[in-house]
Amino acid sequence: MAKKQARFILILGDQLDIQSAALRDFDPQTDEIIMVESSNEAQYVWSHKVKIALFLSAMRHFAQVLREHSYPLTYIQESPLTIVEVLKQEILRKKVTHLVCIEPGEWRIRKALEALTLELNIQLEIRDDTHFYCTPQEFKAWVADKKELRLEYFYRLMRKTNQVLVDGDGNPEGGQWNFDQDNRKPYPKKGPGLIDAPAAFAVDAITQDVLAYVEQTYPDHPGSLAHFNWPVTREQALEGLEYFVEYRLRNFGVYQDAMWTETPFGWHSILSSSLNLKLLNPREVIASVLQAWKKYSLELSSIEGFIRQILGWREFVRGMYYLDMPQMAQDNFYDHQRALPKWYWTGQTGMACMKDTIGQTMEYGYAHHIQRLMVTGNFALLAEILPSAVCDWYLAVYVDAIEWVELPNTAGMALFANGGRFTSKPYIASGAYIKRMSNYCSDCKYQPEVRYGESACPVTNLYWNFLINHRDQFDASPRTRLMTANLKKISDSDQAAIQAHAKNILNHLDDL
């Protein structure tokens, strides 16, 4: 009988799922799992200390689980080489003939694996990631006959296909598909009141070792490890899910867009890192939310808004990522070229909204979706910052940022870098929006209603400057025409003053 060929099963740091399709037909006689800690993964973007620590701790805990299940495992720890360089060494050393993995979450890794297996003349098998509801192939088939790519229609398909919040005839619960208009309220004027804190997780010996290692090895990287409190095991992730549906889900929907100083987590689930590391499966998250909806008679609008983010948007942006790469990473619709302000790495700016959002980002590695889209993302677009620099920043500083989810959200949605490939308009707003949705403006040295001059809010000034510069584009669309219509209420002399002030701001972004 011919000897079976040796296979490496590669498990990457965001694929920590014991039910992974990569392990589907595992044969301990010929197969071996390989996991690699590469310092390159922490350095190709200037990664936040918390993000590095989360990945390393979760990987080491998962390796422990694999050993408990008696899987043969090669675990390369703290390597200065890239993942592919380590793989090459180990493949040659062990005479491996086949490499198996599930779809990598970053295009560069897939391309590097393809090049390596071609160089070594070994077989590469990339399997669909069954963690997701929709495969890239299924998404591509859905796109084929569409003139416009919009989340809403894909989301409805996902609801029907997976029988989520639909009746027996495929009609939506509550008579409508989308309750977004009910989920945009700011906190009361006196503040959010008492918010149940997120679940807390014990720091065990593995995590303690990782925290010490990261502090010693990456001392100059951004962020702080002082408040590290992220799930690093499946058990902790399940605990976080249970805690969210029990204590925080009830107020998630209505306040999901609200912002307030010293309120970094609001009523949000804080489950995205666990989902993106594959410690949680989206099906069990949705099932838990639906169960809580019935058990506690929660508002349908809140439940639908949460499910739309997971079953709708999360699946949609993943489909767009694999459909449009590598072009997505290069898109620059407005040809913006300015450097990222230095205070994006510190939060040391006079703009209260940016100071708070970036400050909490550096402290926790987290900001919620409106802070990312309408504060840091909105400013980056209005300030004409090079999209790739902004995308690298998001990828570096957020614990849940893996390129498949980060790049479409940042380049495609926040920055409109692809010219509206899957969004109907640029997501821009003046300081008035930030004032309405937060208390940031109350103690800021800039005034959100002032368009130019010493006290003018930079967000407001740059918003109007952007509309002036792109008036024709905004006039051409019914979704944005009302925005430029407001320009007619501003005199020519005031518009000239807005542009003159904007020029000064744009030339001195580091000084804001």
SEVEX-650884 format. One record per residue (C-alpha): x negated, y negated, z negated; residue number from 1; residue in three letters. Coordinates in nm, 2 decimals, decimal comma. Layout:
R      c1      c2      c3   nr  rest
R       X       Y       Z  NUM   ALA
...
END
This chain:
R      c1      c2      c3   nr  rest
R    0,00    0,00    0,00    1   MET
R   -0,14   -0,34    0,10    2   ALA
R   -0,22   -0,57   -0,19    3   LYS
R    0,03   -0,86   -0,23    4   LYS
R   -0,10   -1,20   -0,16    5   GLN
R   -0,19   -1,43   -0,45    6   ALA
R    0,03   -1,73   -0,51    7   ARG
R    0,00   -2,05   -0,71    8   PHE
R    0,32   -2,20   -0,83    9   ILE
R    0,25   -2,57   -0,87   10   LEU
R    0,46   -2,75   -1,13   11   ILE
R    0,42   -3,13   -1,13   12   LEU
R    0,47   -3,36   -1,43   13   GLY
R    0,82   -3,46   -1,33   14   ASP
R    0,94   -3,10   -1,27   15   GLN
R    0,96   -2,96   -1,62   16   LEU
R    1,25   -2,72   -1,57   17   ASP
R    1,23   -2,36   -1,67   18   ILE
R    1,51   -2,30   -1,42   19   GLN
R    1,31   -2,45   -1,14   20   SER
R    1,35   -2,31   -0,79   21   ALA
R    0,98   -2,28   -0,78   22   ALA
R    1,00   -1,99   -1,04   23   LEU
R    1,29   -1,82   -0,86   24   ARG
R    1,11   -1,50   -0,75   25   ASP
R    0,81   -1,52   -0,97   26   PHE
R    0,60   -1,21   -0,98   27   ASP
R    0,36   -1,20   -1,28   28   PRO
R    0,14   -0,94   -1,09   29   GLN
R    0,04   -1,18   -0,82   30   THR
R    0,17   -1,52   -0,91   31   ASP
R    0,03   -1,79   -1,15   32   GLU
R    0,16   -2,13   -1,25   33   ILE
R   -0,07   -2,42   -1,22   34   ILE
R   -0,03   -2,76   -1,39   35   MET
R   -0,27   -3,04   -1,37   36   VAL
R   -0,33   -3,35   -1,59   37   GLU
R   -0,50   -3,59   -1,36   38   SER
R   -0,63   -3,93   -1,47   39   SER
R   -0,57   -4,05   -1,11   40   ASN
R   -0,19   -4,03   -1,18   41   GLU
R   -0,23   -4,28   -1,46   42   ALA
R   -0,46   -4,51   -1,25   43   GLN
R   -0,34   -4,53   -0,89   44   TYR
R   -0,10   -4,78   -1,03   45   VAL
R   -0,20   -4,95   -1,36   46   TRP
R    0,04   -4,73   -1,57   47   SER
R    0,20   -4,83   -1,90   48   HIS
R    0,05   -4,65   -2,20   49   LYS
R    0,40   -4,52   -2,29   50   VAL
R    0,45   -4,37   -1,95   51   LYS
R    0,12   -4,19   -1,95   52   ILE
R    0,19   -4,06   -2,30   53   ALA
R    0,54   -3,94   -2,21   54   LEU
R    0,42   -3,75   -1,91   55   PHE
R    0,13   -3,58   -2,09   56   LEU
R    0,32   -3,49   -2,40   57   SER
R    0,62   -3,35   -2,20   58   ALA
R    0,38   -3,15   -1,98   59   MET
R    0,19   -3,00   -2,28   60   ARG
R    0,52   -2,91   -2,45   61   HIS
R    0,64   -2,75   -2,13   62   PHE
R    0,32   -2,55   -2,09   63   ALA
R    0,39   -2,42   -2,44   64   GLN
R    0,73   -2,31   -2,33   65   VAL
R    0,59   -2,13   -2,03   66   LEU
R    0,34   -1,94   -2,25   67   ARG
R    0,62   -1,84   -2,48   68   GLU
R    0,80   -1,70   -2,18   69   HIS
R    0,47   -1,51   -2,09   70   SER
R    0,42   -1,68   -1,76   71   TYR
R    0,05   -1,66   -1,64   72   PRO
R   -0,06   -2,03   -1,65   73   LEU
R   -0,36   -2,23   -1,55   74   THR
R   -0,33   -2,57   -1,73   75   TYR
R   -0,60   -2,82   -1,64   76   ILE
R   -0,62   -3,08   -1,91   77   GLN
R   -0,76   -3,44   -1,88   78   GLU
R   -0,92   -3,40   -1,54   79   SER
R   -1,09   -3,70   -1,37   80   PRO
R   -1,00   -3,54   -1,03   81   LEU
R   -0,68   -3,58   -0,83   82   THR
R   -0,42   -3,31   -0,85   83   ILE
R   -0,51   -3,20   -0,50   84   VAL
R   -0,89   -3,19   -0,57   85   GLU
R   -0,82   -2,97   -0,88   86   VAL
R   -0,59   -2,75   -0,67   87   LEU
R   -0,86   -2,70   -0,40   88   LYS
R   -1,11   -2,59   -0,66   89   GLN
R   -0,87   -2,34   -0,82   90   GLU
R   -0,74   -2,21   -0,49   91   ILE
R   -1,09   -2,13   -0,37   92   LEU
R   -1,20   -1,99   -0,71   93   ARG
R   -0,90   -1,75   -0,73   94   LYS
R   -0,87   -1,68   -0,36   95   LYS
R   -0,51   -1,80   -0,36   96   VAL
R   -0,33   -1,75   -0,02   97   THR
R    0,01   -1,92   -0,09   98   HIS
R    0,11   -2,24   -0,26   99   LEU
R    0,47   -2,28   -0,38  100   VAL
R    0,63   -2,59   -0,52  101   CYS
R    0,96   -2,78   -0,52  102   ILE
R    0,99   -3,11   -0,33  103   GLU
R    0,75   -3,36   -0,49  104   PRO
R    0,90   -3,68   -0,61  105   GLY
R    0,63   -3,89   -0,44  106   GLU
R    0,56   -3,89   -0,07  107   TRP
R    0,19   -3,92   -0,11  108   ARG
R    0,17   -3,59   -0,30  109   ILE
R    0,37   -3,40   -0,04  110   ARG
R    0,14   -3,53    0,23  111   LYS
R   -0,17   -3,45    0,03  112   ALA
R   -0,05   -3,09   -0,03  113   LEU
R    0,03   -3,05    0,34  114   GLU
R   -0,32   -3,17    0,43  115   ALA
R   -0,49   -2,94    0,17  116   LEU
R   -0,31   -2,63    0,27  117   THR
R   -0,39   -2,70    0,64  118   LEU
R   -0,75   -2,75    0,55  119   GLU
R   -0,77   -2,43    0,35  120   LEU
R   -0,55   -2,24    0,60  121   ASN
R   -0,31   -2,12    0,33  122   ILE
R    0,07   -2,11    0,33  123   GLN
R    0,26   -2,39    0,17  124   LEU
R    0,62   -2,34    0,07  125   GLU
R    0,81   -2,65   -0,04  126   ILE
R    1,15   -2,56   -0,19  127   ARG
R    1,46   -2,77   -0,23  128   ASP
R    1,49   -2,91   -0,58  129   ASP
R    1,81   -2,75   -0,72  130   THR
R    1,82   -3,01   -1,00  131   HIS
R    2,00   -3,24   -0,75  132   PHE
R    2,35   -3,21   -0,61  133   TYR
R    2,24   -3,31   -0,26  134   CYS
R    1,94   -3,19   -0,06  135   THR
R    1,75   -3,42    0,17  136   PRO
R    1,88   -3,21    0,46  137   GLN
R    2,24   -3,25    0,35  138   GLU
R    2,19   -3,62    0,31  139   PHE
R    2,04   -3,65    0,65  140   LYS
R    2,34   -3,47    0,80  141   ALA
R    2,57   -3,71    0,62  142   TRP
R    2,38   -4,01    0,76  143   VAL
R    2,39   -3,88    1,12  144   ALA
R    2,71   -4,04    1,24  145   ASP
R    2,71   -4,35    1,01  146   LYS
R    2,68   -4,70    1,14  147   LYS
R    2,64   -4,83    0,79  148   GLU
R    2,49   -4,65    0,50  149   LEU
R    2,68   -4,74    0,18  150   ARG
R    2,69   -4,58   -0,16  151   LEU
R    3,07   -4,59   -0,19  152   GLU
R    3,14   -4,34    0,09  153   TYR
R    2,87   -4,10   -0,02  154   PHE
R    2,98   -4,13   -0,38  155   TYR
R    3,34   -4,03   -0,28  156   ARG
R    3,20   -3,73   -0,09  157   LEU
R    3,00   -3,62   -0,40  158   MET
R    3,31   -3,66   -0,62  159   ARG
R    3,52   -3,44   -0,39  160   LYS
R    3,25   -3,18   -0,31  161   THR
R    3,17   -3,13   -0,68  162   ASN
R    3,52   -3,18   -0,81  163   GLN
R    3,43   -3,46   -1,05  164   VAL
R    3,71   -3,70   -1,16  165   LEU
R    3,94   -3,58   -0,88  166   VAL
R    4,27   -3,40   -0,89  167   ASP
R    4,36   -3,08   -0,71  168   GLY
R    4,43   -3,28   -0,39  169   ASP
R    4,09   -3,46   -0,40  170   GLY
R    4,24   -3,79   -0,51  171   ASN
R    4,05   -4,00   -0,77  172   PRO
R    4,15   -4,00   -1,13  173   GLU
R    4,32   -4,32   -1,23  174   GLY
R    4,42   -4,39   -0,86  175   GLY
R    4,09   -4,56   -0,76  176   GLN
R    3,74   -4,45   -0,69  177   TRP
R    3,55   -4,74   -0,85  178   ASN
R    3,61   -4,93   -1,17  179   PHE
R    3,31   -5,15   -1,13  180   ASP
R    3,50   -5,47   -1,19  181   GLN
R    3,59   -5,36   -1,54  182   ASP
R    3,22   -5,29   -1,63  183   ASN
R    3,06   -5,64   -1,60  184   ARG
R    3,14   -5,81   -1,93  185   LYS
R    2,88   -6,01   -2,13  186   PRO
R    2,86   -5,96   -2,50  187   TYR
R    3,08   -6,19   -2,72  188   PRO
R    2,94   -6,54   -2,77  189   LYS
R    2,84   -6,45   -3,13  190   LYS
R    2,64   -6,15   -3,00  191   GLY
R    2,67   -5,78   -2,95  192   PRO
R    2,73   -5,70   -3,31  193   GLY
R    2,63   -5,37   -3,46  194   LEU
R    2,50   -5,13   -3,19  195   ILE
R    2,42   -4,77   -3,29  196   ASP
R    2,05   -4,73   -3,24  197   ALA
R    1,93   -4,47   -2,99  198   PRO
R    1,84   -4,13   -3,11  199   ALA
R    1,51   -4,09   -3,28  200   ALA
R    1,26   -3,81   -3,22  201   PHE
R    0,99   -3,66   -3,45  202   ALA
R    0,64   -3,70   -3,33  203   VAL
R    0,48   -3,36   -3,36  204   ASP
R    0,11   -3,26   -3,34  205   ALA
R    0,11   -3,24   -2,96  206   ILE
R    0,25   -3,58   -2,92  207   THR
R    0,02   -3,73   -3,19  208   GLN
R   -0,28   -3,59   -3,00  209   ASP
R   -0,16   -3,74   -2,68  210   VAL
R   -0,10   -4,08   -2,83  211   LEU
R   -0,45   -4,08   -2,97  212   ALA
R   -0,59   -3,96   -2,64  213   TYR
R   -0,41   -4,23   -2,44  214   VAL
R   -0,51   -4,51   -2,68  215   GLU
R   -0,87   -4,40   -2,65  216   GLN
R   -0,88   -4,33   -2,28  217   THR
R   -0,67   -4,61   -2,14  218   TYR
R   -0,73   -4,90   -2,39  219   PRO
R   -0,69   -5,17   -2,12  220   ASP
R   -0,37   -5,04   -1,97  221   HIS
R   -0,05   -5,24   -2,03  222   PRO
R    0,19   -5,18   -2,31  223   GLY
R    0,20   -5,06   -2,66  224   SER
R    0,24   -4,71   -2,82  225   LEU
R    0,36   -4,85   -3,15  226   ALA
R    0,73   -4,76   -3,09  227   HIS
R    0,69   -4,44   -2,89  228   PHE
R    1,03   -4,27   -2,91  229   ASN
R    1,11   -4,07   -2,60  230   TRP
R    1,22   -3,70   -2,57  231   PRO
R    0,93   -3,48   -2,47  232   VAL
R    1,11   -3,14   -2,49  233   THR
R    1,43   -3,01   -2,35  234   ARG
R    1,56   -2,97   -2,71  235   GLU
R    1,50   -3,34   -2,78  236   GLN
R    1,65   -3,43   -2,45  237   ALA
R    1,97   -3,24   -2,53  238   LEU
R    1,97   -3,40   -2,87  239   GLU
R    1,95   -3,74   -2,70  240   GLY
R    2,24   -3,65   -2,47  241   LEU
R    2,46   -3,54   -2,76  242   GLU
R    2,38   -3,85   -2,95  243   TYR
R    2,47   -4,08   -2,66  244   PHE
R    2,81   -3,92   -2,59  245   VAL
R    2,89   -3,92   -2,96  246   GLU
R    2,79   -4,27   -3,06  247   TYR
R    2,71   -4,49   -2,76  248   ARG
R    2,91   -4,39   -2,46  249   LEU
R    3,23   -4,56   -2,59  250   ARG
R    3,08   -4,91   -2,53  251   ASN
R    2,85   -4,83   -2,24  252   PHE
R    3,07   -4,92   -1,95  253   GLY
R    3,21   -5,26   -2,06  254   VAL
R    2,86   -5,39   -2,16  255   TYR
R    2,64   -5,21   -1,92  256   GLN
R    2,54   -5,54   -1,75  257   ASP
R    2,51   -5,74   -2,07  258   ALA
R    2,17   -5,87   -2,20  259   MET
R    2,07   -6,02   -2,54  260   TRP
R    1,75   -6,10   -2,71  261   THR
R    1,60   -5,83   -2,94  262   GLU
R    1,85   -5,58   -2,80  263   THR
R    1,63   -5,38   -2,57  264   PRO
R    1,86   -5,07   -2,53  265   PHE
R    2,21   -5,21   -2,56  266   GLY
R    2,47   -4,93   -2,53  267   TRP
R    2,27   -4,76   -2,25  268   HIS
R    2,21   -4,38   -2,26  269   SER
R    1,83   -4,39   -2,24  270   ILE
R    1,86   -4,05   -2,06  271   LEU
R    1,69   -4,15   -1,73  272   SER
R    1,34   -4,04   -1,84  273   SER
R    1,47   -3,70   -1,94  274   SER
R    1,67   -3,66   -1,62  275   LEU
R    1,37   -3,76   -1,41  276   ASN
R    1,13   -3,53   -1,59  277   LEU
R    1,39   -3,25   -1,54  278   LYS
R    1,43   -3,19   -1,91  279   LEU
R    1,80   -3,26   -1,85  280   LEU
R    2,02   -3,14   -1,56  281   ASN
R    2,26   -3,40   -1,42  282   PRO
R    2,54   -3,14   -1,42  283   ARG
R    2,52   -3,10   -1,79  284   GLU
R    2,51   -3,47   -1,85  285   VAL
R    2,82   -3,53   -1,65  286   ILE
R    2,99   -3,23   -1,81  287   ALA
R    2,91   -3,38   -2,16  288   SER
R    3,05   -3,72   -2,06  289   VAL
R    3,37   -3,57   -1,92  290   LEU
R    3,42   -3,37   -2,24  291   GLN
R    3,37   -3,68   -2,45  292   ALA
R    3,61   -3,87   -2,23  293   TRP
R    3,89   -3,62   -2,31  294   LYS
R    3,79   -3,56   -2,68  295   LYS
R    3,78   -3,93   -2,77  296   TYR
R    4,03   -4,07   -2,52  297   SER
R    3,76   -4,31   -2,39  298   LEU
R    3,82   -4,56   -2,12  299   GLU
R    3,82   -4,41   -1,77  300   LEU
R    3,64   -4,72   -1,64  301   SER
R    3,34   -4,66   -1,87  302   SER
R    3,32   -4,29   -1,78  303   ILE
R    3,35   -4,35   -1,40  304   GLU
R    3,08   -4,62   -1,42  305   GLY
R    2,84   -4,39   -1,59  306   PHE
R    2,91   -4,10   -1,35  307   ILE
R    2,87   -4,32   -1,05  308   ARG
R    2,51   -4,40   -1,16  309   GLN
R    2,42   -4,03   -1,17  310   ILE
R    2,64   -3,85   -0,91  311   LEU
R    2,65   -4,15   -0,68  312   GLY
R    2,36   -4,39   -0,69  313   TRP
R    2,09   -4,15   -0,82  314   ARG
R    2,16   -3,90   -0,55  315   GLU
R    2,20   -4,17   -0,29  316   PHE
R    1,87   -4,34   -0,34  317   VAL
R    1,69   -4,00   -0,34  318   ARG
R    1,84   -3,93   -0,01  319   GLY
R    1,74   -4,26    0,13  320   MET
R    1,38   -4,21    0,00  321   TYR
R    1,32   -3,89    0,19  322   TYR
R    1,51   -4,03    0,49  323   LEU
R    1,31   -4,35    0,52  324   ASP
R    0,96   -4,27    0,40  325   MET
R    0,69   -4,37    0,47  326   PRO
R    0,84   -4,68    0,63  327   GLN
R    1,03   -4,77    0,31  328   MET
R    0,70   -4,84    0,13  329   ALA
R    0,58   -5,07    0,41  330   GLN
R    0,90   -5,27    0,47  331   ASP
R    0,88   -5,65    0,42  332   ASN
R    1,19   -5,81    0,58  333   PHE
R    1,11   -6,16    0,47  334   TYR
R    0,73   -6,13    0,52  335   ASP
R    0,67   -6,23    0,16  336   HIS
R    0,30   -6,24    0,06  337   GLN
R    0,26   -6,41   -0,27  338   ARG
R    0,07   -6,24   -0,56  339   ALA
R    0,25   -6,10   -0,86  340   LEU
R    0,23   -6,36   -1,14  341   PRO
R   -0,01   -6,25   -1,41  342   LYS
R    0,25   -6,28   -1,68  343   TRP
R    0,44   -5,98   -1,53  344   TYR
R    0,19   -5,78   -1,73  345   TRP
R    0,22   -5,98   -2,05  346   THR
R    0,56   -6,15   -2,07  347   GLY
R    0,38   -6,47   -2,16  348   GLN
R    0,59   -6,72   -1,97  349   THR
R    0,81   -7,02   -2,07  350   GLY
R    1,11   -6,85   -1,90  351   MET
R    1,30   -6,69   -2,18  352   ALA
R    1,48   -6,43   -1,96  353   CYS
R    1,15   -6,31   -1,82  354   MET
R    0,97   -6,33   -2,15  355   LYS
R    1,23   -6,11   -2,32  356   ASP
R    1,27   -5,86   -2,04  357   THR
R    0,90   -5,82   -1,98  358   ILE
R    0,82   -5,83   -2,35  359   GLY
R    1,05   -5,54   -2,42  360   GLN
R    0,91   -5,36   -2,11  361   THR
R    0,56   -5,39   -2,25  362   MET
R    0,68   -5,27   -2,59  363   GLU
R    0,89   -4,98   -2,49  364   TYR
R    0,84   -4,90   -2,12  365   GLY
R    1,21   -4,97   -2,07  366   TYR
R    1,45   -5,23   -1,95  367   ALA
R    1,80   -5,16   -1,83  368   HIS
R    1,92   -5,18   -1,47  369   HIS
R    2,05   -5,54   -1,48  370   ILE
R    1,73   -5,67   -1,64  371   GLN
R    1,53   -5,49   -1,36  372   ARG
R    1,76   -5,60   -1,08  373   LEU
R    1,88   -5,95   -1,18  374   MET
R    1,59   -6,08   -1,39  375   VAL
R    1,25   -5,94   -1,29  376   THR
R    1,37   -5,82   -0,94  377   GLY
R    1,57   -6,14   -0,87  378   ASN
R    1,28   -6,36   -0,96  379   PHE
R    1,03   -6,16   -0,75  380   ALA
R    1,25   -6,19   -0,44  381   LEU
R    1,32   -6,56   -0,49  382   LEU
R    0,94   -6,62   -0,56  383   ALA
R    0,84   -6,46   -0,23  384   GLU
R    0,62   -6,19   -0,39  385   ILE
R    0,47   -5,92   -0,18  386   LEU
R    0,72   -5,62   -0,20  387   PRO
R    0,45   -5,36   -0,24  388   SER
R    0,30   -5,54   -0,54  389   ALA
R    0,64   -5,56   -0,71  390   VAL
R    0,71   -5,19   -0,64  391   CYS
R    0,37   -5,09   -0,78  392   ASP
R    0,45   -5,29   -1,10  393   TRP
R    0,79   -5,12   -1,14  394   TYR
R    0,62   -4,78   -1,08  395   LEU
R    0,36   -4,86   -1,34  396   ALA
R    0,56   -5,00   -1,63  397   VAL
R    0,88   -4,80   -1,66  398   TYR
R    0,88   -4,46   -1,82  399   VAL
R    1,15   -4,33   -1,58  400   ASP
R    0,98   -4,46   -1,27  401   ALA
R    0,90   -4,18   -1,02  402   ILE
R    0,86   -4,31   -0,66  403   GLU
R    1,17   -4,14   -0,52  404   TRP
R    1,39   -4,34   -0,75  405   VAL
R    1,18   -4,65   -0,81  406   GLU
R    1,10   -4,74   -0,45  407   LEU
R    1,45   -4,75   -0,31  408   PRO
R    1,58   -4,94   -0,61  409   ASN
R    1,30   -5,20   -0,60  410   THR
R    1,22   -5,24   -0,23  411   ALA
R    1,57   -5,16   -0,09  412   GLY
R    1,80   -5,31   -0,35  413   MET
R    1,61   -5,57   -0,56  414   ALA
R    1,39   -5,71   -0,29  415   LEU
R    1,59   -5,65    0,03  416   PHE
R    1,26   -5,55    0,19  417   ALA
R    1,43   -5,32    0,44  418   ASN
R    1,67   -5,59    0,56  419   GLY
R    1,99   -5,43    0,42  420   GLY
R    1,94   -5,07    0,53  421   ARG
R    2,17   -4,96    0,26  422   PHE
R    2,28   -5,28    0,09  423   THR
R    2,52   -5,54    0,23  424   SER
R    2,34   -5,84    0,09  425   LYS
R    2,04   -5,96   -0,10  426   PRO
R    2,10   -5,94   -0,48  427   TYR
R    2,01   -6,30   -0,57  428   ILE
R    2,15   -6,53   -0,84  429   ALA
R    2,07   -6,86   -1,01  430   SER
R    2,01   -6,92   -1,37  431   GLY
R    2,39   -6,95   -1,42  432   ALA
R    2,43   -6,58   -1,38  433   TYR
R    2,16   -6,51   -1,64  434   ILE
R    2,32   -6,76   -1,88  435   LYS
R    2,66   -6,59   -1,83  436   ARG
R    2,53   -6,24   -1,90  437   MET
R    2,29   -6,32   -2,19  438   SER
R    2,18   -6,56   -2,46  439   ASN
R    1,84   -6,60   -2,29  440   TYR
R    1,90   -6,96   -2,18  441   CYS
R    2,00   -7,09   -2,53  442   SER
R    1,64   -7,14   -2,65  443   ASP
R    1,47   -7,17   -2,31  444   CYS
R    1,27   -7,48   -2,22  445   LYS
R    1,43   -7,47   -1,88  446   TYR
R    1,79   -7,56   -1,81  447   GLN
R    1,99   -7,32   -1,59  448   PRO
R    2,22   -7,59   -1,44  449   GLU
R    1,93   -7,81   -1,34  450   VAL
R    1,81   -7,75   -0,98  451   ARG
R    1,49   -7,96   -0,97  452   TYR
R    1,27   -8,17   -1,19  453   GLY
R    1,08   -8,10   -1,51  454   GLU
R    1,36   -7,92   -1,69  455   SER
R    1,49   -7,73   -1,39  456   ALA
R    1,52   -7,35   -1,43  457   CYS
R    1,28   -7,19   -1,19  458   PRO
R    1,54   -6,92   -1,11  459   VAL
R    1,80   -7,18   -1,02  460   THR
R    1,56   -7,39   -0,82  461   ASN
R    1,42   -7,09   -0,63  462   LEU
R    1,77   -6,96   -0,57  463   TYR
R    1,88   -7,27   -0,39  464   TRP
R    1,55   -7,30   -0,21  465   ASN
R    1,60   -6,94   -0,09  466   PHE
R    1,95   -7,02    0,04  467   LEU
R    1,83   -7,33    0,22  468   ILE
R    1,55   -7,13    0,38  469   ASN
R    1,77   -6,84    0,49  470   HIS
R    2,09   -7,03    0,55  471   ARG
R    2,15   -6,87    0,89  472   ASP
R    2,13   -6,52    0,76  473   GLN
R    2,37   -6,59    0,48  474   PHE
R    2,61   -6,78    0,70  475   ASP
R    2,63   -6,48    0,94  476   ALA
R    2,78   -6,24    0,68  477   SER
R    3,12   -6,27    0,51  478   PRO
R    2,96   -6,11    0,20  479   ARG
R    2,73   -6,41    0,16  480   THR
R    2,89   -6,70    0,34  481   ARG
R    3,04   -6,84    0,02  482   LEU
R    2,69   -6,88   -0,12  483   MET
R    2,57   -7,10    0,15  484   THR
R    2,90   -7,28    0,16  485   ALA
R    2,80   -7,43   -0,17  486   ASN
R    2,50   -7,59    0,00  487   LEU
R    2,74   -7,83    0,17  488   LYS
R    2,82   -7,97   -0,17  489   LYS
R    2,45   -8,06   -0,22  490   ILE
R    2,33   -8,38   -0,05  491   SER
R    2,05   -8,37    0,20  492   ASP
R    1,83   -8,57   -0,04  493   SER
R    1,89   -8,33   -0,32  494   ASP
R    1,82   -8,03   -0,09  495   GLN
R    1,49   -8,20    0,00  496   ALA
R    1,41   -8,24   -0,37  497   ALA
R    1,49   -7,88   -0,44  498   ILE
R    1,25   -7,77   -0,17  499   GLN
R    0,98   -8,00   -0,29  500   ALA
R    1,01   -7,87   -0,64  501   HIS
R    1,02   -7,51   -0,52  502   ALA
R    0,70   -7,56   -0,32  503   LYS
R    0,53   -7,67   -0,65  504   ASN
R    0,66   -7,38   -0,84  505   ILE
R    0,56   -7,13   -0,57  506   LEU
R    0,21   -7,27   -0,56  507   ASN
R    0,18   -7,24   -0,94  508   HIS
R    0,37   -6,92   -1,04  509   LEU
R    0,11   -6,83   -1,30  510   ASP
R    0,18   -7,15   -1,49  511   ASP
R    0,56   -7,11   -1,55  512   LEU
END
